[in-house]
Amino acid sequence: MTRALRDWGEHTLILALDTSVLFEKFCLIRVSVLFRGRAVPLVSRVLEHQSAQVSTAQLLPVLAEVKGMLDFLGLHEVRLLADRGFCNTEQMAWLQVCGWHDRIRIKSSLILAAPDGQRLCKVNEVQLSPRETRCFHNVTLTRRHFGPLHVALGRPSDGPEQWQVVSDEPTSIKTFTEYGERFQIEEGFLDEKSGLFRLENSKLRDAASLERLILVLAVATLLLVSEVIQMVQSGDRRVVDPHWRRALSSLKIGLRTVQYALSRGQAVFTRLTLSHSAEGDALTSRHKQH
């Protein structure tokens, strides 16, 4: 992965953090690079742990490994996206020390306070109308008064659930779009478990072996995405996916690309890269096409 990111340039690197339970016995902690609608695994760790909820002590070594890789590459402009299960002040303090930005969904029970400590409200006390957004700037969180931070609250038009996202940068309605990119990592878990790789069919039942297998799947994901990028840059994407707009997952397009090349005696996996010069529509999430 470090080789693929060498040409990343000055663009902000978007990372997603999430967990997934395997076989009701193991927890996969993953940090992925989000690239044109695709979550490409960067670091994965498997623990013998039956819950998707992990402690800060279990999480920080994974984030530290990510930071070491990015420091080696000279990539310091980073934004981390995470769900509310990762909303704790110890982790956010660690991100601040790293100089990373964040967009993290927060729990509705959190207390917002002014910088001087004066209580403003609980998040769930703010009632919004459909399609209404409200932002709080330079506030602190919890009774520890962690901050200053920025919070965006929003209610979509199609349901009663409110969205609440905290950021180290000033928030706006755009904050929800930025946070929404996080769902790409969930699609990646689906591809692994029941999609192209069918991890759920594995008979492995120890953490070390599963972690090695998942590393192989992560490398395979990177290889397939790299092949798609090269095919797009050559203008041949519709040879393997004839639809005007992408109908297949990027991994399936990558697999077809490899099969197409091998059937014609062409070289494959000649270059590992995540390049911003690639045409956008070939890797953009299919959900964004609707």
Phi, psi and omega in degrees: 000324178299325178294320182291333183268002183299329183260020184296324177081212186267002181294148174294131178272120181262123179245147173240136178246132179200170176230160178211137180273134179245126174056028178056021184223334186237153175240125176264118173262129184222142167241125182240151170275129177266122187218109177049052175083005183235136175263113180258117185302135178253306177223134178229142177223133179250127178243148171280096192199121190278354184245152174283348177276126180237157181278164176299323179296328177280331186275318188299325176299327178292313179295325178295323177295319177299313181299320179299318179296315183290324176297320178300324181274353182075026180260108185243346179270095190232140173233124181255131178249136181207154180278177187292342175296345181251016181272094172215149189291331179295317178293317181296325176295321178296319179297321179296319178299323179290340185082016179273151171269165180211156170223107186233130176288135184249161180283148183288347181274355183291148179262132174260137179223157175287162180304332180277004178095353180291128181294132177263304183183166163276152181302318183285357176274348179272109181261123183248149171280161176306135178071014179265142178233141176223134182242142175242127182247145177055051177250170174243158183245147174063176180290348176279351180055053179281130180160198005284147179225180181230139185233138174241128176244137181210151176235119179291167184280346189250021179184164182279344185289133176265150176255138178221122186231134176256148182214152173278351180247155180307135185265158176202186177298334177296336181302324181292323176296317179297315179295324183298340176298340181302331185295346176298328181290329177293322175298324178296320176298320179296319177301320181288313189286307187234359181267235187298321188267339176052051178301330181296344178275355181293146177262000181291137182222035170226147190299318183296316180293319178296321179296321177294319178298317181294328174297318177298317179295324178295318177296318179298319177300313179298316180298316182292318178296321178298321178295320178297317180302315181293323178292320178298316181295333177274355178080018186250015186303321185284357172295324182255342176222092190288352181293146179297318172252147187302127179254338181258159173294156181298327179292321179291324175297318178299317179296316177297324178299315179296315180297319179298315181294316182295325180293343180248012177069024181269155179287147176232161178055043181278342181208130174262119181202147166244096190253136178281357179274355181290149176298135189292323194289340184286336182244352181293142182306138179297331181296335181280355181275349186264000000 
